[in-house]
């Protein structure tokens, strides 16, 4: 039996539009409308999960999914950078940003290192592979990136080479001790 996951990145927020490190902000009006238009166009599933943050729960609601909150899927903790734009942090702490973008173990913001995030997601994925069910998960770009890196057994530094747009879907299938990346797609 194969586990099949559809990972959906949450709808746009003000932080996404400003290229800011997210706080627990809501999805914006455009994101709400876009997600509502997509409700009913998803593959069938045995269960639906969402990260605990407001933006993922609101996206799941707009998609009309009866999603259960799964704490392990929470977004990366960006520490003191939370709420600031990427450009603001680059201007204030250019060396810290450079370290963070080149060393997955770095945590210059005082939050969660990318390497820790990737291990958390890898642990979750390995537990999921044993359940042999279809799941839809509404989560964050960081979680989706980490899942892709794990699935294709890429080097941790490739985390930053993957762009994940709001409301995009990444599908993974897992069986026989491995995950496969299914052709990425956007919601219709």
C-alpha positions as a Markdown table, in Angstrom:
| # | Residue | x | y | z |
|---|---|---|---|---|
| 1 | Unk | 0.0 | 0.0 | 0.0 |
| 2 | Unk | 1.2 | 3.5 | -0.8 |
| 3 | Unk | 0.9 | 6.7 | 1.3 |
| 4 | Unk | -0.1 | 9.7 | -0.8 |
| 5 | Unk | 0.3 | 13.2 | 0.5 |
| 6 | Unk | -0.9 | 16.4 | -1.1 |
| 7 | Unk | 0.9 | 19.3 | 0.6 |
| 8 | Unk | -0.8 | 22.6 | 0.0 |
| 9 | Unk | 0.9 | 25.9 | 0.8 |
| 10 | Unk | -1.4 | 28.3 | 2.6 |
| 11 | Unk | -3.1 | 31.2 | 0.8 |
| 12 | Unk | -1.3 | 34.6 | 0.6 |
| 13 | Unk | -0.9 | 36.8 | 3.6 |
| 14 | Unk | 0.4 | 40.3 | 4.1 |
| 15 | Unk | 3.8 | 38.8 | 5.1 |
| 16 | Unk | 4.0 | 36.8 | 1.9 |
| 17 | Unk | 3.2 | 40.0 | -0.1 |
| 18 | Unk | 5.8 | 42.0 | 1.8 |
| 19 | Unk | 8.4 | 39.2 | 1.7 |
| 20 | Unk | 8.4 | 39.3 | 5.5 |
| 21 | Unk | 9.2 | 36.6 | 8.1 |
| 22 | Unk | 5.7 | 35.5 | 9.1 |
| 23 | Unk | 4.0 | 36.0 | 12.4 |
| 24 | Unk | 0.5 | 34.5 | 13.0 |
| 25 | Unk | -1.2 | 36.7 | 10.4 |
| 26 | Unk | -4.5 | 35.8 | 8.6 |
| 27 | Unk | -4.7 | 35.1 | 4.9 |
| 28 | Unk | -5.6 | 38.2 | 2.8 |
| 29 | Unk | -8.8 | 38.9 | 1.0 |
| 30 | Unk | -7.4 | 37.7 | -2.4 |
| 31 | Unk | -6.1 | 34.5 | -0.8 |
| 32 | Unk | -9.5 | 33.9 | 0.9 |
| 33 | Unk | -11.3 | 34.3 | -2.4 |
| 34 | Unk | -8.8 | 32.2 | -4.4 |
| 35 | Unk | -8.9 | 29.4 | -1.9 |
| 36 | Unk | -12.8 | 29.5 | -1.8 |
| 37 | Unk | -12.8 | 29.2 | -5.6 |
| 38 | Unk | -10.6 | 26.1 | -5.4 |
| 39 | Unk | -12.8 | 24.4 | -2.8 |
| 40 | Unk | -14.1 | 21.1 | -4.2 |
| 41 | Unk | -11.3 | 20.8 | -6.8 |
| 42 | Unk | -8.9 | 18.7 | -4.7 |
| 43 | Unk | -8.3 | 15.0 | -4.9 |
| 44 | Unk | -10.1 | 12.8 | -2.5 |
| 45 | Unk | -8.5 | 12.0 | 0.8 |
| 46 | Unk | -8.9 | 9.8 | 3.9 |
| 47 | Unk | -7.9 | 12.7 | 6.2 |
| 48 | Unk | -7.0 | 16.4 | 6.2 |
| 49 | Unk | -4.4 | 18.0 | 8.4 |
| 50 | Unk | -3.3 | 21.6 | 8.9 |
| 51 | Unk | -0.5 | 23.4 | 10.7 |
| 52 | Unk | -1.6 | 25.2 | 13.9 |
| 53 | Unk | -1.0 | 28.8 | 12.5 |
| 54 | Unk | -4.0 | 31.0 | 11.7 |
| 55 | Unk | -3.1 | 31.3 | 8.0 |
| 56 | Unk | -3.1 | 27.5 | 7.4 |
| 57 | Unk | -6.4 | 27.0 | 9.4 |
| 58 | Unk | -8.1 | 29.7 | 7.5 |
| 59 | Unk | -6.9 | 28.3 | 4.2 |
| 60 | Unk | -8.2 | 24.8 | 5.1 |
| 61 | Unk | -11.5 | 26.4 | 6.0 |
| 62 | Unk | -11.7 | 28.3 | 2.7 |
| 63 | Unk | -10.9 | 25.0 | 0.9 |
| 64 | Unk | -13.8 | 23.5 | 2.9 |
| 65 | Unk | -11.6 | 20.9 | 4.5 |
| 66 | Unk | -12.4 | 19.4 | 7.8 |
| 67 | Unk | -8.7 | 19.5 | 8.8 |
| 68 | Unk | -7.3 | 18.5 | 12.1 |
| 69 | Unk | -4.4 | 20.6 | 13.6 |
| 70 | Unk | -1.2 | 18.8 | 13.6 |
| 71 | Unk | 1.4 | 20.6 | 15.8 |
| 72 | Unk | 4.5 | 18.9 | 14.2 |
| 73 | Unk | 3.7 | 20.8 | 11.0 |
| 74 | Unk | 4.1 | 24.3 | 12.5 |
| 75 | Unk | 6.1 | 26.8 | 10.5 |
| 76 | Unk | 9.8 | 27.5 | 11.1 |
| 77 | Unk | 10.5 | 29.7 | 14.2 |
| 78 | Unk | 12.2 | 32.8 | 12.8 |
| 79 | Unk | 13.0 | 34.1 | 16.2 |
| 80 | Unk | 13.7 | 37.9 | 16.4 |
| 81 | Unk | 13.3 | 38.2 | 12.6 |
| 82 | Unk | 9.5 | 37.5 | 12.9 |
| 83 | Unk | 7.5 | 40.3 | 11.4 |
| 84 | Unk | 10.4 | 42.0 | 9.6 |
| 85 | Unk | 10.9 | 42.0 | 5.9 |
| 86 | Unk | 13.8 | 40.2 | 4.3 |
| 87 | Unk | 15.2 | 43.5 | 3.0 |
| 88 | Unk | 15.1 | 45.0 | 6.6 |
| 89 | Unk | 17.0 | 42.0 | 8.0 |
| 90 | Unk | 19.5 | 42.2 | 5.1 |
| 91 | Unk | 20.1 | 45.8 | 5.8 |
| 92 | Unk | 20.5 | 45.3 | 9.6 |
| 93 | Unk | 22.2 | 41.9 | 9.7 |
| 94 | Unk | 23.8 | 41.1 | 6.3 |
| 95 | Unk | 26.3 | 38.6 | 7.7 |
| 96 | Unk | 23.6 | 36.8 | 9.7 |
| 97 | Unk | 21.4 | 36.5 | 6.6 |
| 98 | Unk | 24.4 | 35.2 | 4.5 |
| 99 | Unk | 25.1 | 32.6 | 7.2 |
| 100 | Unk | 21.5 | 31.5 | 7.4 |
| 101 | Unk | 21.2 | 31.2 | 3.6 |
| 102 | Unk | 24.4 | 29.1 | 3.3 |
| 103 | Unk | 24.5 | 27.0 | 6.5 |
| 104 | Unk | 21.4 | 25.0 | 7.2 |
| 105 | Unk | 22.6 | 24.6 | 10.8 |
| 106 | Unk | 22.8 | 28.3 | 11.4 |
| 107 | Unk | 20.2 | 30.1 | 13.6 |
| 108 | Unk | 21.4 | 33.7 | 13.7 |
| 109 | Unk | 17.8 | 34.8 | 14.4 |
| 110 | Unk | 17.6 | 32.8 | 17.6 |
| 111 | Unk | 14.8 | 30.6 | 16.2 |
| 112 | Unk | 14.8 | 27.2 | 14.6 |
| 113 | Unk | 17.7 | 26.3 | 12.3 |
| 114 | Unk | 16.7 | 25.0 | 8.8 |
| 115 | Unk | 18.4 | 21.7 | 9.6 |
| 116 | Unk | 16.2 | 21.2 | 12.6 |
| 117 | Unk | 13.1 | 22.0 | 10.6 |
| 118 | Unk | 14.1 | 19.5 | 8.0 |
| 119 | Unk | 14.7 | 16.8 | 10.6 |
| 120 | Unk | 11.3 | 17.5 | 12.1 |
| 121 | Unk | 9.6 | 17.2 | 8.7 |
| 122 | Unk | 11.6 | 14.1 | 7.8 |
| 123 | Unk | 10.5 | 12.4 | 11.1 |
| 124 | Unk | 6.9 | 13.3 | 10.4 |
| 125 | Unk | 7.2 | 12.0 | 6.8 |
| 126 | Unk | 8.6 | 8.7 | 7.9 |
| 127 | Unk | 5.8 | 8.2 | 10.3 |
| 128 | Unk | 3.3 | 9.1 | 7.6 |
| 129 | Unk | 4.7 | 6.6 | 5.1 |
| 130 | Unk | 3.7 | 3.7 | 7.4 |
| 131 | Unk | 0.0 | 4.7 | 7.4 |
| 132 | Unk | -0.8 | 3.9 | 3.8 |
| 133 | Unk | -3.5 | 6.6 | 3.3 |
| 134 | Unk | -4.4 | 9.6 | 1.3 |
| 135 | Unk | -3.9 | 12.9 | 3.1 |
| 136 | Unk | -4.3 | 16.5 | 2.3 |
| 137 | Unk | -2.1 | 18.8 | 4.4 |
| 138 | Unk | -2.4 | 22.6 | 4.4 |
| 139 | Unk | 0.9 | 23.9 | 5.6 |
| 140 | Unk | 3.8 | 26.4 | 5.0 |
| 141 | Unk | 6.3 | 26.9 | 2.2 |
| 142 | Unk | 9.1 | 25.9 | 4.6 |
| 143 | Unk | 7.4 | 22.6 | 5.4 |
| 144 | Unk | 6.8 | 21.9 | 1.8 |
| 145 | Unk | 10.5 | 22.7 | 0.9 |
| 146 | Unk | 11.7 | 20.4 | 3.7 |
| 147 | Unk | 9.4 | 17.6 | 2.5 |
| 148 | Unk | 10.7 | 17.8 | -1.0 |
| 149 | Unk | 14.4 | 17.8 | 0.1 |
| 150 | Unk | 13.7 | 14.7 | 2.2 |
| 151 | Unk | 11.7 | 12.9 | -0.5 |
| 152 | Unk | 14.3 | 13.3 | -3.2 |
| 153 | Unk | 17.2 | 12.9 | -0.8 |
| 154 | Unk | 18.7 | 16.2 | -1.7 |
| 155 | Unk | 21.5 | 18.0 | 0.2 |
| 156 | Unk | 20.1 | 20.3 | 2.9 |
| 157 | Unk | 21.5 | 23.4 | 1.2 |
| 158 | Unk | 19.1 | 22.8 | -1.6 |
| 159 | Unk | 16.3 | 23.9 | 0.7 |
| 160 | Unk | 16.7 | 27.5 | -0.6 |
| 161 | Unk | 16.6 | 26.4 | -4.2 |
| 162 | Unk | 12.9 | 25.5 | -4.0 |
| 163 | Unk | 10.2 | 28.1 | -4.5 |
| 164 | Unk | 6.8 | 27.3 | -3.2 |
| 165 | Unk | 3.9 | 29.7 | -4.2 |
| 166 | Unk | 0.8 | 30.2 | -2.1 |
| 167 | Unk | -1.9 | 27.7 | -2.8 |
| 168 | Unk | 0.5 | 25.4 | -4.8 |
| 169 | Unk | 0.3 | 21.7 | -4.3 |
| 170 | Unk | 3.2 | 19.2 | -4.0 |
| 171 | Unk | 2.3 | 15.6 | -4.1 |
| 172 | Unk | 4.4 | 12.8 | -2.6 |
| 173 | Unk | 3.9 | 9.1 | -2.6 |
| 174 | Unk | 5.7 | 6.8 | -0.2 |
| 175 | Unk | 6.2 | 3.1 | 0.0 |
| 176 | Unk | 9.0 | 0.5 | 0.2 |
| 177 | Unk | 11.2 | 2.7 | 2.4 |
| 178 | Unk | 11.2 | 5.8 | 0.2 |
| 179 | Unk | 9.2 | 8.8 | -1.0 |
| 180 | Unk | 8.7 | 9.9 | -4.6 |
| 181 | Unk | 7.9 | 13.5 | -5.7 |
| 182 | Unk | 4.9 | 13.4 | -8.0 |
| 183 | Unk | 4.9 | 16.1 | -10.8 |
| 184 | Unk | 4.4 | 19.4 | -9.0 |
| 185 | Unk | 1.2 | 21.3 | -9.9 |
| 186 | Unk | -0.8 | 24.3 | -8.9 |
| 187 | Unk | -4.4 | 24.2 | -7.9 |
| 188 | Unk | -6.7 | 24.7 | -10.9 |
